[in-house]
Amino acid sequence: MLPRSRILRSIEVTKVLKYGKSVSYGQFVFKYIKSIENTSTRFSIAPSKKFYKRAVDRNTIKRKIFRLIRDFGEVPSGYKIVIMTKGIVGEDTIFKADIETFLKTIR
């Protein structure tokens, strides 16, 4: 998991969903806004309840995505990002490429 300082609060998630730009890569929809303060980028993961009925499954996907973000290294600073799933997420290598592509495009 990411440290608590890198995870969006619910009020921030609402703002990002309402005012953020939307980009879709593979199994994910990324909504993001540039943060006013130039701090580290903060994330939130929102797996779809339509495809992941059990909380255990949703938490597993969240952990995998947070681990990939943590291991990615250079994440651009100053953004608030919400990552939503469009369906059942496949193998780690496939969605790792989608997340890396998105993070490289917002640099």
N, C-alpha and C positions, 0 to 999 in steps of 0.2 A: 504494500500500500504506500501511497504517497503521504508525506507528512500533512498534518491537518492544515498547515498554512498554505498548501498547494491545492486544497479542495474547496470548491465553491460552496457558499452558503445558499440556502433556499431562496433568499431574496435576490441574490446575484443570478441564480439560475433563471428566475422569472424574468429579470431584465434582459438576459442574453436571449432567451426564447422570444421575447417580445420585440427587441430592437436589433438583434444580431443578424449578420449576413449568414447565408446558408450555402454550404458546399456539400456535394455528395460524391463519395468515392466507395465503390464496391458495396459492402454491406453496411456502410455507415453514413449518417448525415451529421455533419459538423456545423454547429452554429457558434459564431464567435463575434466578439466585439473587442476593440482596442480599449485597454484600461486607461483611465485618466492618469493614475499614478503609474510610474514605470517600475513596477515591482515584478516579481517572478510570475510566470503564467500560472493561472489557476484552472483546474479541470473539474468536470462533473461527468459521470457516465450514466446514461439512462437506457438500460436494456428494455426492450418492448415486452410488456406483460402479455401481449397477444401470442408471442412465441415462447416466452419463458414464464410459464405459469407459476412455478415454485420459486420462492425467494432464494432458496439454495442455489438454483441455476442462475438467477440474476446476479447474485453476489459472486459466483464463480467467474462469470464474464467480466464483472467489474474488476475483480482482482487481476485477471489476465491482462486487461487493457491498462490498468494502472501500472502493472509490472513492466509492460512494454514501454510506456511513457517514461518511467523511471530509468530504464536501461537505454533509452534512446540517446541520452547524452545532452546535446545542445538543443534545448527547446527555446524558441524565441521568447523573449521576456515581454511583459506588458499586455498580455491577452487574457481574456476570460473565455473558456471554451467548454461547450457542452457537446458530448459525443453520444449520439443516439443510434441504436441498431435498427436496421430495416427488416431483418429477418434472423433466421438461425445463423449464427456466425460459425464459419468453417474452421479450418486448421489455423494454428497460431501464425504460421508463415504467411498465409494469405492475408489475414487482417493486419499483420505487422506491416506489410507493404502499403496497405491503404492508409494507415496512420502515419507512416513515414512520409508518404507522398503529400498528405495534407500539411504536416508540420513543415515540410520544405517549401510549400507554396506560400505560407503566410510570412515567411522570413522577409 
